[in-house]
């Protein structure tokens, strides 16, 4: 019951801040927009340039899917900053809910939204057929990625203005999805340390064991490290 109350509070906080509201709902129009570009824009360009976009559907799907947790993670970071500035975290520390409960609600909120948007985006795009279990697995990985983005944002930013600057830098990780196109071994090796790269590899291989295991390892390591840093540096002050 207490967690439900905090979820309702999260929704009120979300709609109170225009920037957070915008970022939260952009995925609703993002997938249809990309779909329209592929259906109308690409055939138009193919009149002038000879290429087959179908060969890159896995890259496109991975990129669009990863934009969802990237934006929702920033929303979570904004919420954490708001609560820190408003001393909400300090107030919760003396309640039975506690700091751990607070983090669980915050992480659950962005995770649920990410999972819903993952299925929505995959369905709207309709580019690349994945087994349902692989899609669920990718959705769960992206939940941890969105939470990781939120915690990085929170730990780096001291206010929302600086936070927007950091957000642009964080989203550069999205381009690791495309790194295989460059055929640069050292860059591919570097990309392997980032969660975004493994989302593409799992999509490309449709369930091969090695990308699944390595992708899970990278996501979990990032999440655990950032959770520990967040609790030590910010939540427990």
TORPA-4810 file (N, C-alpha, C, O; in nm, 3 decimals):
<nodes>
NODE_1_0.083_-0.120_0.000_0.000_0.000_0.000_0.087_0.126_0.000_0.060_0.222_-0.072_X
NODE_2_0.193_0.123_0.083_0.282_0.240_0.092_0.353_0.263_-0.040_0.371_0.378_-0.082_X
NODE_3_0.394_0.155_-0.108_0.461_0.170_-0.236_0.367_0.229_-0.341_0.409_0.307_-0.426_X
NODE_4_0.237_0.190_-0.335_0.139_0.244_-0.427_0.125_0.395_-0.409_0.110_0.468_-0.506_X
NODE_5_0.129_0.440_-0.285_0.121_0.583_-0.256_0.239_0.656_-0.318_0.223_0.764_-0.375_X
NODE_6_0.358_0.598_-0.307_0.477_0.661_-0.363_0.473_0.661_-0.516_0.523_0.754_-0.579_X
NODE_7_0.415_0.557_-0.575_0.399_0.556_-0.720_0.308_0.670_-0.766_0.336_0.736_-0.866_X
NODE_8_0.200_0.694_-0.691_0.110_0.804_-0.725_0.183_0.937_-0.709_0.163_1.029_-0.788_X
NODE_9_0.266_0.947_-0.606_0.345_1.068_-0.586_0.442_1.090_-0.702_0.464_1.203_-0.745_X
NODE_10_0.501_0.980_-0.753_0.592_0.989_-0.867_0.520_1.045_-0.989_0.575_1.128_-1.061_X
NODE_11_0.397_0.999_-1.011_0.321_1.046_-1.127_0.290_1.195_-1.115_0.297_1.268_-1.214_X
NODE_12_0.255_1.239_-0.994_0.229_1.382_-0.974_0.355_1.463_-1.000_0.350_1.569_-1.062_X
NODE_13_0.467_1.414_-0.950_0.595_1.482_-0.971_0.631_1.487_-1.119_0.684_1.587_-1.167_X
NODE_14_0.601_1.380_-1.190_0.631_1.371_-1.333_0.554_1.477_-1.411_0.611_1.544_-1.498_X
NODE_15_0.426_1.493_-1.381_0.343_1.587_-1.456_0.361_1.731_-1.411_0.318_1.824_-1.479_X
NODE_16_0.425_1.750_-1.298_0.448_1.886_-1.248_0.563_1.954_-1.321_0.568_2.077_-1.328_X
NODE_17_0.656_1.875_-1.374_0.775_1.929_-1.439_0.766_1.905_-1.590_0.775_1.790_-1.634_X
NODE_18_0.749_2.011_-1.671_0.731_1.995_-1.817_0.842_1.915_-1.885_0.815_1.834_-1.973_X
NODE_19_0.967_1.938_-1.844_1.078_1.867_-1.907_1.068_1.717_-1.884_1.089_1.638_-1.976_X
NODE_20_1.036_1.677_-1.761_1.023_1.535_-1.731_0.904_1.475_-1.805_0.913_1.363_-1.856_X
NODE_21_0.795_1.548_-1.813_0.676_1.500_-1.884_0.708_1.476_-2.031_0.668_1.375_-2.088_X
NODE_22_0.781_1.570_-2.091_0.818_1.558_-2.232_0.905_1.435_-2.255_0.879_1.356_-2.346_X
NODE_23_1.009_1.420_-2.174_1.100_1.307_-2.190_1.029_1.173_-2.168_1.060_1.073_-2.234_X
NODE_24_0.933_1.173_-2.076_0.862_1.049_-2.043_0.772_1.004_-2.158_0.755_0.884_-2.180_X
NODE_25_0.714_1.099_-2.231_0.617_1.063_-2.334_0.672_1.066_-2.476_0.603_1.028_-2.570_X
NODE_26_0.796_1.112_-2.493_0.856_1.112_-2.627_0.857_0.972_-2.691_0.832_0.962_-2.811_X
NODE_27_0.884_0.863_-2.615_0.881_0.731_-2.678_0.749_0.695_-2.744_0.745_0.611_-2.834_X
NODE_28_0.639_0.757_-2.700_0.510_0.729_-2.762_0.506_0.773_-2.908_0.443_0.707_-2.991_X
NODE_29_0.573_0.884_-2.938_0.572_0.935_-3.076_0.701_0.900_-3.151_0.706_0.910_-3.273_X
NODE_30_0.803_0.858_-3.077_0.932_0.831_-3.138_0.924_0.711_-3.233_0.971_0.719_-3.347_X
NODE_31_0.865_0.601_-3.188_0.857_0.482_-3.271_0.773_0.506_-3.397_0.817_0.470_-3.506_X
NODE_32_0.653_0.566_-3.387_0.578_0.596_-3.510_0.653_0.690_-3.604_0.642_0.676_-3.726_X
NODE_33_0.729_0.784_-3.548_0.805_0.877_-3.632_0.911_0.803_-3.713_0.924_0.825_-3.834_X
NODE_34_0.987_0.717_-3.648_1.088_0.638_-3.719_1.022_0.546_-3.822_1.077_0.525_-3.930_X
NODE_35_0.906_0.494_-3.789_0.834_0.407_-3.881_0.794_0.483_-4.007_0.808_0.432_-4.119_X
NODE_36_0.745_0.605_-3.990_0.707_0.689_-4.105_0.828_0.721_-4.192_0.820_0.719_-4.315_X
NODE_37_0.941_0.750_-4.126_1.064_0.779_-4.201_1.105_0.659_-4.285_1.146_0.674_-4.400_X
NODE_38_1.093_0.541_-4.228_1.131_0.420_-4.301_1.035_0.389_-4.416_1.076_0.340_-4.521_X
NODE_39_0.908_0.419_-4.394_0.808_0.387_-4.495_0.804_0.490_-4.608_0.777_0.455_-4.723_X
NODE_40_0.831_0.617_-4.576_0.817_0.724_-4.675_0.953_0.782_-4.714_0.984_0.796_-4.832_X
NODE_41_1.034_0.817_-4.612_1.161_0.884_-4.640_1.262_0.797_-4.712_1.327_0.841_-4.807_X
NODE_42_1.275_0.671_-4.668_1.374_0.582_-4.728_1.342_0.552_-4.875_1.432_0.563_-4.958_X
NODE_43_1.217_0.514_-4.911_1.187_0.493_-5.054_1.215_0.617_-5.140_1.258_0.606_-5.254_X
NODE_44_1.191_0.735_-5.083_1.219_0.858_-5.157_1.369_0.873_-5.183_1.409_0.907_-5.294_X
NODE_45_1.452_0.847_-5.081_1.597_0.858_-5.096_1.652_0.753_-5.193_1.752_0.777_-5.261_X
NODE_46_1.586_0.638_-5.197_1.635_0.530_-5.283_1.619_0.563_-5.431_1.674_0.493_-5.517_X
NODE_47_1.545_0.667_-5.461_1.537_0.712_-5.600_1.669_0.774_-5.646_1.701_0.778_-5.765_X
NODE_48_1.746_0.823_-5.547_1.869_0.893_-5.580_1.995_0.816_-5.538_2.101_0.833_-5.597_X
NODE_49_1.981_0.732_-5.436_2.095_0.656_-5.384_2.057_0.509_-5.379_1.951_0.473_-5.329_X
NODE_50_2.145_0.425_-5.429_2.117_0.282_-5.431_2.173_0.216_-5.304_2.294_0.205_-5.286_X
NODE_51_2.083_0.174_-5.219_2.124_0.099_-5.100_2.000_0.026_-5.046_1.887_0.062_-5.078_X
NODE_52_2.024_-0.074_-4.965_1.915_-0.151_-4.907_1.913_-0.132_-4.756_2.003_-0.179_-4.686_X
NODE_53_1.811_-0.062_-4.707_1.803_-0.035_-4.563_1.767_-0.162_-4.486_1.788_-0.168_-4.365_X
NODE_54_1.713_-0.262_-4.555_1.675_-0.386_-4.488_1.794_-0.456_-4.424_1.779_-0.530_-4.327_X
NODE_55_1.913_-0.433_-4.479_2.033_-0.494_-4.423_2.070_-0.435_-4.288_2.154_-0.490_-4.216_X
NODE_56_2.008_-0.325_-4.253_2.043_-0.255_-4.129_1.926_-0.248_-4.031_1.928_-0.168_-3.938_X
NODE_57_1.825_-0.331_-4.050_1.708_-0.329_-3.963_1.744_-0.361_-3.818_1.686_-0.304_-3.725_X
NODE_58_1.840_-0.452_-3.798_1.879_-0.487_-3.662_1.945_-0.369_-3.592_1.923_-0.346_-3.473_X
NODE_59_2.027_-0.292_-3.665_2.090_-0.173_-3.608_1.985_-0.068_-3.573_1.988_-0.007_-3.465_X
NODE_60_1.892_-0.047_-3.665_1.788_0.054_-3.644_1.702_0.018_-3.524_1.674_0.103_-3.440_X
NODE_61_1.660_-0.107_-3.516_1.576_-0.150_-3.404_1.648_-0.133_-3.271_1.591_-0.082_-3.175_X
NODE_62_1.775_-0.177_-3.266_1.852_-0.164_-3.141_1.866_-0.018_-3.101_1.852_0.015_-2.983_X
NODE_63_1.895_0.069_-3.197_1.914_0.211_-3.168_1.786_0.274_-3.113_1.790_0.345_-3.013_X
NODE_64_1.672_0.247_-3.179_1.545_0.307_-3.135_1.502_0.251_-3.000_1.455_0.326_-2.914_X
NODE_65_1.519_0.121_-2.980_1.484_0.061_-2.851_1.566_0.124_-2.738_1.512_0.152_-2.631_X
NODE_66_1.694_0.146_-2.760_1.782_0.198_-2.655_1.757_0.346_-2.625_1.797_0.395_-2.520_X
NODE_67_1.692_0.416_-2.716_1.656_0.554_-2.687_1.554_0.563_-2.575_1.545_0.664_-2.505_X
NODE_68_1.476_0.455_-2.558_1.373_0.454_-2.453_1.435_0.460_-2.313_1.405_0.554_-2.239_X
NODE_69_1.520_0.363_-2.272_1.580_0.373_-2.139_1.672_0.493_-2.124_1.690_0.543_-2.013_X
NODE_70_1.730_0.539_-2.235_1.817_0.658_-2.227_1.736_0.779_-2.179_1.784_0.855_-2.094_X
NODE_71_1.616_0.796_-2.232_1.533_0.910_-2.192_1.468_0.889_-2.056_1.462_0.980_-1.974_X
NODE_72_1.419_0.768_-2.032_1.354_0.740_-1.904_1.454_0.743_-1.788_1.420_0.779_-1.676_X
NODE_73_1.578_0.705_-1.817_1.682_0.715_-1.714_1.707_0.859_-1.673_1.730_0.887_-1.556_X
NODE_74_1.701_0.950_-1.770_1.718_1.092_-1.739_1.601_1.142_-1.656_1.619_1.223_-1.565_X
NODE_75_1.480_1.093_-1.686_1.363_1.128_-1.604_1.384_1.085_-1.459_1.356_1.159_-1.366_X
NODE_76_1.436_0.962_-1.443_1.464_0.913_-1.308_1.569_1.000_-1.240_1.557_1.031_-1.121_X
NODE_77_1.671_1.041_-1.315_1.773_1.129_-1.258_1.715_1.261_-1.212_1.752_1.311_-1.105_X
NODE_78_1.625_1.320_-1.291_1.558_1.443_-1.251_1.480_1.424_-1.121_1.482_1.510_-1.033_X
NODE_79_1.410_1.312_-1.110_1.332_1.285_-0.990_1.421_1.272_-0.867_1.389_1.324_-0.760_X
NODE_80_1.534_1.204_-0.883_1.629_1.190_-0.773_1.683_1.326_-0.730_1.696_1.353_-0.611_X
NODE_81_1.714_1.412_-0.828_1.762_1.547_-0.795_1.656_1.628_-0.723_1.685_1.699_-0.626_X
NODE_82_1.531_1.618_-0.770_1.421_1.688_-0.704_1.406_1.646_-0.559_1.390_1.729_-0.470_X
NODE_83_1.412_1.514_-0.537_1.396_1.461_-0.402_1.513_1.500_-0.312_1.495_1.523_-0.193_X
NODE_84_1.632_1.506_-0.371_1.749_1.547_-0.293_1.736_1.694_-0.252_1.761_1.730_-0.137_X
NODE_85_1.698_1.780_-0.348_1.683_1.922_-0.320_1.571_1.949_-0.220_1.579_2.040_-0.138_X
NODE_86_1.464_1.867_-0.230_1.351_1.885_-0.141_1.364_1.813_-0.008_1.269_1.811_0.070_X
NODE_87_1.480_1.754_0.018_1.507_1.681_0.143_1.415_1.560_0.163_1.398_1.513_0.276_X
NODE_88_1.356_1.511_0.053_1.265_1.397_0.064_1.341_1.272_0.109_1.291_1.193_0.188_X
NODE_89_1.463_1.257_0.056_1.541_1.139_0.091_1.571_1.137_0.241_1.564_1.032_0.305_X
NODE_90_1.605_1.252_0.296_1.634_1.261_0.439_1.510_1.228_0.522_1.520_1.161_0.625_X
NODE_91_1.395_1.275_0.477_1.271_1.248_0.551_1.237_1.099_0.549_1.194_1.044_0.650_X
NODE_92_1.257_1.035_0.434_1.226_0.893_0.423_1.320_0.806_0.504_1.286_0.694_0.540_X
NODE_93_1.439_0.857_0.533_1.537_0.777_0.606_1.493_0.745_0.748_1.541_0.649_0.808_X
NODE_94_1.401_0.824_0.802_1.354_0.800_0.939_1.219_0.730_0.941_1.160_0.714_1.048_X
NODE_95_1.170_0.687_0.825_1.044_0.613_0.818_1.073_0.465_0.797_1.185_0.429_0.761_X
NODE_96_0.972_0.379_0.821_0.993_0.235_0.796_1.028_0.205_0.649_1.091_0.104_0.619_X
NODE_97_0.986_0.294_0.561_1.015_0.277_0.418_1.165_0.282_0.393_1.220_0.197_0.323_X
NODE_98_1.231_0.381_0.451_1.377_0.391_0.447_1.435_0.426_0.311_1.364_0.435_0.211_X
NODE_99_1.568_0.445_0.310_1.637_0.479_0.185_1.633_0.365_0.085_1.619_0.387_-0.035_X
NODE_100_1.645_0.242_0.135_1.642_0.128_0.044_1.507_0.116_-0.025_1.499_0.090_-0.145_X
NODE_101_1.402_0.136_0.051_1.267_0.133_-0.007_1.248_0.243_-0.108_1.184_0.224_-0.211_X
NODE_102_1.304_0.360_-0.078_1.296_0.473_-0.171_1.362_0.437_-0.303_1.305_0.461_-0.410_X
NODE_103_1.482_0.380_-0.297_1.553_0.342_-0.419_1.477_0.235_-0.497_1.474_0.238_-0.620_X
NODE_104_1.417_0.140_-0.426_1.341_0.034_-0.493_1.226_0.093_-0.574_1.202_0.053_-0.688_X
NODE_105_1.153_0.189_-0.514_1.041_0.253_-0.584_1.090_0.330_-0.705_1.031_0.321_-0.813_X
NODE_106_1.197_0.406_-0.688_1.250_0.485_-0.799_1.294_0.393_-0.914_1.263_0.417_-1.030_X
NODE_107_1.367_0.287_-0.879_1.415_0.194_-0.981_1.299_0.117_-1.045_1.300_0.092_-1.165_X
NODE_108_1.200_0.082_-0.964_1.084_0.009_-1.017_1.003_0.095_-1.113_0.952_0.045_-1.213_X
NODE_109_0.992_0.223_-1.083_0.914_0.314_-1.166_0.973_0.321_-1.307_0.901_0.306_-1.405_X
NODE_110_1.103_0.344_-1.316_1.166_0.355_-1.448_1.171_0.218_-1.516_1.163_0.211_-1.639_X
NODE_111_1.184_0.111_-1.440_1.190_-0.024_-1.498_1.056_-0.061_-1.561_1.053_-0.114_-1.672_X
NODE_112_0.946_-0.035_-1.492_0.815_-0.069_-1.546_0.786_0.009_-1.673_0.736_-0.046_-1.771_X
NODE_113_0.818_0.139_-1.670_0.795_0.222_-1.788_0.880_0.174_-1.906_0.833_0.168_-2.019_X
NODE_114_1.005_0.140_-1.879_1.095_0.093_-1.985_1.044_-0.036_-2.047_1.047_-0.052_-2.169_X
NODE_115_0.998_-0.129_-1.964_0.951_-0.257_-2.015_0.828_-0.239_-2.103_0.818_-0.300_-2.210_X
NODE_116_0.735_-0.155_-2.059_0.614_-0.128_-2.139_0.650_-0.064_-2.273_0.601_-0.106_-2.378_X
NODE_117_0.736_0.036_-2.267_0.776_0.105_-2.390_0.857_0.015_-2.484_0.852_0.033_-2.606_X
NODE_118_0.931_-0.080_-2.428_1.008_-0.172_-2.511_0.916_-0.254_-2.601_0.939_-0.263_-2.722_X
NODE_119_0.812_-0.312_-2.543_0.717_-0.389_-2.621_0.642_-0.301_-2.721_0.619_-0.340_-2.836_X
NODE_120_0.604_-0.182_-2.677_0.534_-0.088_-2.765_0.621_-0.051_-2.886_0.573_-0.055_-2.999_X
NODE_121_0.746_-0.016_-2.861_0.837_0.026_-2.969_0.863_-0.089_-3.066_0.863_-0.069_-3.187_X
NODE_122_0.887_-0.208_-3.013_0.910_-0.325_-3.098_0.789_-0.352_-3.187_0.804_-0.382_-3.306_X
NODE_123_0.671_-0.343_-3.131_0.548_-0.370_-3.205_0.524_-0.265_-3.314_0.487_-0.299_-3.426_X
NODE_124_0.546_-0.138_-3.281_0.524_-0.030_-3.377_0.626_-0.037_-3.491_0.590_-0.022_-3.608_X
NODE_125_0.752_-0.059_-3.457_0.856_-0.061_-3.559_0.837_-0.178_-3.656_0.846_-0.159_-3.777_X
NODE_126_0.811_-0.296_-3.604_0.784_-0.412_-3.688_0.894_-0.442_-3.789_0.866_-0.486_-3.900_X
NODE_127_1.018_-0.419_-3.751_1.131_-0.431_-3.843_1.195_-0.569_-3.844_1.239_-0.618_-3.948_X
NODE_128_1.199_-0.630_-3.728_1.290_-0.742_-3.709_1.223_-0.839_-3.613_1.191_-0.803_-3.500_X
NODE_129_1.200_-0.962_-3.656_1.128_-1.058_-3.574_1.222_-1.122_-3.471_1.326_-1.178_-3.505_X
NODE_130_1.181_-1.112_-3.344_1.258_-1.173_-3.236_1.171_-1.273_-3.161_1.050_-1.251_-3.148_X
NODE_131_1.228_-1.382_-3.111_1.152_-1.471_-3.023_1.104_-1.395_-2.901_1.175_-1.308_-2.850_X
NODE_132_0.986_-1.426_-2.853_0.926_-1.350_-2.744_1.012_-1.353_-2.618_1.020_-1.253_-2.547_X
NODE_133_1.077_-1.466_-2.591_1.162_-1.474_-2.472_1.284_-1.384_-2.484_1.329_-1.325_-2.386_X
NODE_134_1.338_-1.373_-2.605_1.452_-1.284_-2.627_1.409_-1.138_-2.612_1.483_-1.056_-2.557_X
NODE_135_1.289_-1.106_-2.660_1.238_-0.970_-2.645_1.219_-0.934_-2.498_1.253_-0.824_-2.456_X
NODE_136_1.164_-1.027_-2.421_1.147_-1.003_-2.277_1.284_-0.985_-2.210_1.302_-0.897_-2.126_X
NODE_137_1.378_-1.069_-2.250_1.514_-1.061_-2.194_1.577_-0.926_-2.225_1.638_-0.864_-2.137_X
NODE_138_1.564_-0.880_-2.349_1.616_-0.749_-2.387_1.548_-0.639_-2.307_1.613_-0.544_-2.262_X
NODE_139_1.417_-0.652_-2.288_1.344_-0.553_-2.209_1.395_-0.544_-2.067_1.409_-0.435_-2.012_X
NODE_140_1.424_-0.658_-2.006_1.476_-0.659_-1.869_1.616_-0.597_-1.862_1.648_-0.524_-1.769_X
NODE_141_1.698_-0.627_-1.962_1.832_-0.566_-1.966_1.821_-0.414_-1.979_1.897_-0.340_-1.916_X
NODE_142_1.728_-0.369_-2.060_1.713_-0.225_-2.079_1.656_-0.157_-1.954_1.679_-0.038_-1.932_X
NODE_143_1.582_-0.233_-1.874_1.539_-0.179_-1.744_1.660_-0.144_-1.658_1.664_-0.038_-1.596_X
NODE_144_1.757_-0.233_-1.654_1.878_-0.206_-1.575_1.960_-0.094_-1.638_2.023_-0.016_-1.567_X
NODE_145_1.959_-0.086_-1.772_2.032_0.021_-1.839_1.970_0.157_-1.809_2.041_0.253_-1.782_X
NODE_146_1.837_0.165_-1.813_1.769_0.290_-1.780_1.797_0.334_-1.637_1.821_0.452_-1.612_X
NODE_147_1.794_0.238_-1.544_1.826_0.271_-1.405_1.971_0.316_-1.392_2.000_0.407_-1.314_X
NODE_148_2.060_0.254_-1.467_2.202_0.293_-1.464_2.220_0.436_-1.513_2.295_0.514_-1.454_X
NODE_149_2.152_0.471_-1.622_2.159_0.607_-1.674_2.110_0.706_-1.569_2.171_0.811_-1.548_X
NODE_150_1.999_0.673_-1.503_1.946_0.760_-1.398_2.043_0.781_-1.284_2.057_0.892_-1.233_X
NODE_151_2.112_0.675_-1.244_2.207_0.687_-1.133_2.333_0.763_-1.174_2.388_0.839_-1.095_X
NODE_152_2.379_0.743_-1.300_2.493_0.821_-1.348_2.458_0.969_-1.350_2.534_1.053_-1.302_X
NODE_153_2.342_1.000_-1.404_2.291_1.137_-1.411_2.288_1.200_-1.272_2.333_1.313_-1.252_X
NODE_154_2.234_1.127_-1.176_2.218_1.177_-1.040_2.353_1.201_-0.973_2.371_1.300_-0.902_X
NODE_155_2.447_1.111_-0.996_2.578_1.123_-0.932_2.664_1.233_-0.992_2.747_1.291_-0.923_X
NODE_156_2.645_1.261_-1.120_2.725_1.363_-1.187_2.667_1.504_-1.171_2.741_1.600_-1.148_X
NODE_157_2.536_1.515_-1.183_2.472_1.647_-1.190_2.445_1.703_-1.050_2.403_1.632_-0.959_X
NODE_158_2.471_1.833_-1.036_2.437_1.903_-0.912_2.307_1.982_-0.926_2.246_2.020_-0.826_X
NODE_159_2.265_2.006_-1.049_2.138_2.073_-1.075_2.089_2.030_-1.213_2.161_1.962_-1.287_X
NODE_160_1.967_2.071_-1.248_1.905_2.024_-1.373_1.971_2.083_-1.497_1.978_2.018_-1.601_X
NODE_161_2.020_2.205_-1.486_2.085_2.268_-1.601_2.210_2.189_-1.639_2.230_2.156_-1.756_X
NODE_162_2.295_2.160_-1.540_2.413_2.078_-1.567_2.372_1.938_-1.608_2.438_1.873_-1.689_X
NODE_163_2.262_1.892_-1.550_2.215_1.758_-1.582_2.183_1.740_-1.729_2.212_1.635_-1.786_X
NODE_164_2.124_1.842_-1.792_2.093_1.833_-1.935_2.220_1.822_-2.019_2.222_1.752_-2.120_X
NODE_165_2.324_1.891_-1.975_2.452_1.882_-2.045_2.509_1.741_-2.034_2.555_1.684_-2.133_X
NODE_166_2.506_1.686_-1.913_2.555_1.550_-1.893_2.471_1.449_-1.970_2.522_1.348_-2.018_X
NODE_167_2.341_1.476_-1.981_2.252_1.383_-2.051_2.295_1.365_-2.196_2.291_1.255_-2.250_X
NODE_168_2.336_1.475_-2.258_2.383_1.465_-2.397_2.507_1.376_-2.407_2.520_1.297_-2.500_X
NODE_169_2.596_1.389_-2.310_2.716_1.306_-2.309_2.683_1.159_-2.285_2.742_1.071_-2.348_X
NODE_170_2.589_1.133_-2.193_2.552_0.995_-2.163_2.494_0.925_-2.284_2.518_0.806_-2.307_X
NODE_171_2.417_1.000_-2.363_2.352_0.939_-2.478_2.448_0.909_-2.592_2.409_0.847_-2.691_X
NODE_172_2.574_0.952_-2.580_2.674_0.912_-2.678_2.696_0.761_-2.676_2.744_0.702_-2.773_X
NODE_173_2.661_0.698_-2.563_2.676_0.553_-2.554_2.588_0.481_-2.655_2.614_0.365_-2.690_X
NODE_174_2.484_0.548_-2.703_2.395_0.487_-2.803_2.471_0.451_-2.931_2.434_0.357_-3.001_X
NODE_175_2.575_0.526_-2.962_2.646_0.504_-3.087_2.733_0.379_-3.084_2.785_0.337_-3.187_X
NODE_176_2.749_0.317_-2.966_2.818_0.189_-2.962_2.735_0.081_-3.031_2.788_-0.024_-3.068_X
NODE_177_2.604_0.107_-3.048_2.520_0.014_-3.123_2.572_-0.002_-3.266_2.561_-0.110_-3.324_X
NODE_178_2.627_0.105_-3.321_2.667_0.107_-3.462_2.814_0.075_-3.484_2.861_0.080_-3.598_X
NODE_179_2.887_0.042_-3.379_3.032_0.032_-3.388_3.078_-0.078_-3.483_3.185_-0.066_-3.543_X
NODE_180_3.000_-0.185_-3.498_3.041_-0.295_-3.587_3.046_-0.251_-3.733_3.114_-0.314_-3.815_X
NODE_181_2.975_-0.145_-3.766_2.975_-0.096_-3.903_3.111_-0.037_-3.942_3.144_-0.028_-4.060_X
NODE_182_3.189_0.004_-3.843_3.316_0.069_-3.869_3.432_-0.029_-3.891_3.533_0.005_-3.952_X
NODE_183_3.414_-0.152_-3.839_3.517_-0.256_-3.855_3.652_-0.211_-3.799_3.757_-0.231_-3.861_X
NODE_184_3.648_-0.152_-3.680_3.770_-0.111_-3.611_3.785_-0.198_-3.486_3.710_-0.179_-3.391_X
NODE_185_3.878_-0.292_-3.484_3.885_-0.391_-3.375_3.895_-0.328_-3.235_3.825_-0.370_-3.143_X
NODE_186_3.982_-0.227_-3.218_4.000_-0.170_-3.085_3.873_-0.100_-3.038_3.844_-0.100_-2.918_X
NODE_187_3.798_-0.040_-3.130_3.674_0.028_-3.094_3.565_-0.072_-3.058_3.485_-0.049_-2.967_X
NODE_188_3.563_-0.184_-3.130_3.468_-0.291_-3.097_3.498_-0.349_-2.959_3.407_-0.377_-2.882_X
NODE_189_3.626_-0.366_-2.929_3.667_-0.415_-2.797_3.622_-0.319_-2.688_3.569_-0.362_-2.585_X
NODE_190_3.642_-0.190_-2.710_3.599_-0.089_-2.614_3.448_-0.091_-2.596_3.398_-0.080_-2.484_X
NODE_191_3.375_-0.105_-2.705_3.229_-0.105_-2.700_3.176_-0.221_-2.615_3.068_-0.211_-2.556_X
NODE_192_3.253_-0.330_-2.609_3.210_-0.447_-2.532_3.196_-0.421_-2.383_3.134_-0.500_-2.313_X
NODE_193_3.253_-0.311_-2.334_3.240_-0.277_-2.192_3.115_-0.194_-2.164_3.091_-0.156_-2.050_X
NODE_194_3.035_-0.166_-2.266_2.917_-0.082_-2.250_2.790_-0.162_-2.280_2.787_-0.243_-2.373_X
NODE_195_2.684_-0.139_-2.201_2.560_-0.217_-2.218_2.497_-0.204_-2.356_2.441_-0.301_-2.407_X
NODE_196_2.504_-0.085_-2.415_2.435_-0.062_-2.542_2.482_-0.154_-2.654_2.403_-0.198_-2.737_X
NODE_197_2.610_-0.184_-2.655_2.665_-0.270_-2.759_2.602_-0.408_-2.755_2.574_-0.467_-2.860_X
NODE_198_2.578_-0.461_-2.635_2.528_-0.598_-2.622_2.381_-0.611_-2.655_2.335_-0.719_-2.691_X
NODE_199_2.306_-0.502_-2.643_2.167_-0.507_-2.687_2.162_-0.535_-2.837_2.083_-0.617_-2.883_X
NODE_200_2.248_-0.465_-2.912_2.253_-0.490_-3.057_2.298_-0.634_-3.085_2.239_-0.701_-3.170_X
NODE_201_2.401_-0.682_-3.016_2.454_-0.816_-3.043_2.349_-0.923_-3.014_2.342_-1.024_-3.085_X
NODE_202_2.269_-0.902_-2.910_2.163_-1.000_-2.879_2.057_-0.999_-2.988_2.008_-1.104_-3.029_X
NODE_203_2.021_-0.880_-3.036_1.924_-0.870_-3.144_1.978_-0.934_-3.271_1.907_-1.008_-3.339_X
NODE_204_2.103_-0.906_-3.302_2.164_-0.958_-3.424_2.169_-1.110_-3.423_2.143_-1.175_-3.525_X
NODE_205_2.201_-1.168_-3.308_2.221_-1.313_-3.300_2.096_-1.390_-3.258_2.096_-1.513_-3.259_X
NODE_206_1.989_-1.318_-3.221_1.860_-1.379_-3.190_1.868_-1.494_-3.090_1.806_-1.598_-3.107_X
NODE_207_1.946_-1.473_-2.986_1.944_-1.571_-2.878_2.066_-1.657_-2.865_2.064_-1.753_-2.788_X
NODE_208_2.174_-1.629_-2.937_2.298_-1.704_-2.920_2.350_-1.685_-2.778_2.341_-1.575_-2.722_X
NODE_209_2.405_-1.791_-2.720_2.438_-1.791_-2.578_2.542_-1.686_-2.538_2.527_-1.619_-2.436_X
NODE_210_2.648_-1.672_-2.618_2.758_-1.584_-2.577_2.714_-1.438_-2.561_2.744_-1.379_-2.458_X
NODE_211_2.644_-1.378_-2.659_2.597_-1.240_-2.637_2.501_-1.228_-2.519_2.503_-1.127_-2.448_X
NODE_212_2.419_-1.328_-2.497_2.325_-1.324_-2.385_2.401_-1.320_-2.252_2.370_-1.238_-2.165_X
NODE_213_2.498_-1.407_-2.237_2.574_-1.415_-2.111_2.659_-1.290_-2.091_2.660_-1.232_-1.982_X
NODE_214_2.732_-1.249_-2.195_2.817_-1.131_-2.183_2.734_-1.005_-2.163_2.772_-0.917_-2.085_X
NODE_215_2.622_-0.995_-2.233_2.534_-0.880_-2.216_2.481_-0.870_-2.074_2.478_-0.762_-2.016_X
NODE_216_2.438_-0.983_-2.019_2.389_-0.985_-1.881_2.499_-0.944_-1.785_2.475_-0.867_-1.692_X
NODE_217_2.619_-0.996_-1.805_2.732_-0.966_-1.716_2.762_-0.816_-1.714_2.776_-0.757_-1.608_X
NODE_218_2.771_-0.756_-1.833_2.801_-0.613_-1.841_2.691_-0.529_-1.776_2.720_-0.435_-1.702_X
NODE_219_2.566_-0.562_-1.803_2.454_-0.486_-1.745_2.453_-0.497_-1.593_2.435_-0.398_-1.523_X
NODE_220_2.473_-0.617_-1.543_2.468_-0.638_-1.397_2.585_-0.567_-1.329_2.566_-0.506_-1.224_X
NODE_221_2.704_-0.576_-1.386_2.820_-0.508_-1.328_2.797_-0.358_-1.322_2.822_-0.296_-1.219_X
NODE_222_2.750_-0.299_-1.431_2.721_-0.155_-1.433_2.618_-0.120_-1.325_2.636_-0.024_-1.250_X
NODE_223_2.511_-0.198_-1.320_2.401_-0.168_-1.227_2.447_-0.176_-1.082_2.420_-0.086_-1.003_X
NODE_224_2.516_-0.283_-1.047_2.560_-0.302_-0.908_2.659_-0.194_-0.867_2.649_-0.139_-0.757_X
NODE_225_2.755_-0.164_-0.953_2.853_-0.060_-0.921_2.787_0.076_-0.902_2.818_0.148_-0.807_X
NODE_226_2.696_0.111_-0.991_2.630_0.241_-0.982_2.535_0.248_-0.863_2.522_0.353_-0.799_X
NODE_227_2.468_0.137_-0.833_2.381_0.134_-0.715_2.462_0.155_-0.589_2.421_0.229_-0.500_X
NODE_228_2.576_0.091_-0.581_2.663_0.106_-0.463_2.713_0.250_-0.452_2.711_0.308_-0.344_X
NODE_229_2.757_0.308_-0.564_2.805_0.446_-0.563_2.695_0.542_-0.523_2.717_0.635_-0.445_X
NODE_230_2.575_0.521_-0.577_2.461_0.609_-0.546_2.426_0.604_-0.398_2.402_0.707_-0.336_X
NODE_231_2.424_0.485_-0.341_2.389_0.472_-0.199_2.496_0.535_-0.109_2.464_0.597_-0.008_X
NODE_232_2.621_0.517_-0.147_2.730_0.569_-0.064_2.744_0.720_-0.077_2.755_0.790_0.024_X
NODE_233_2.745_0.770_-0.199_2.779_0.910_-0.223_2.662_1.006_-0.208_2.680_1.120_-0.166_X
NODE_234_2.541_0.961_-0.241_2.429_1.054_-0.247_2.317_1.020_-0.150_2.275_1.103_-0.070_X
NODE_235_2.271_0.896_-0.158_2.154_0.860_-0.081_2.182_0.863_0.069_2.094_0.896_0.148_X
NODE_236_2.304_0.828_0.107_2.334_0.817_0.249_2.391_0.944_0.308_2.447_0.942_0.418_X
NODE_237_2.380_1.058_0.237_2.429_1.183_0.294_2.314_1.259_0.357_2.334_1.368_0.411_X
</nodes>
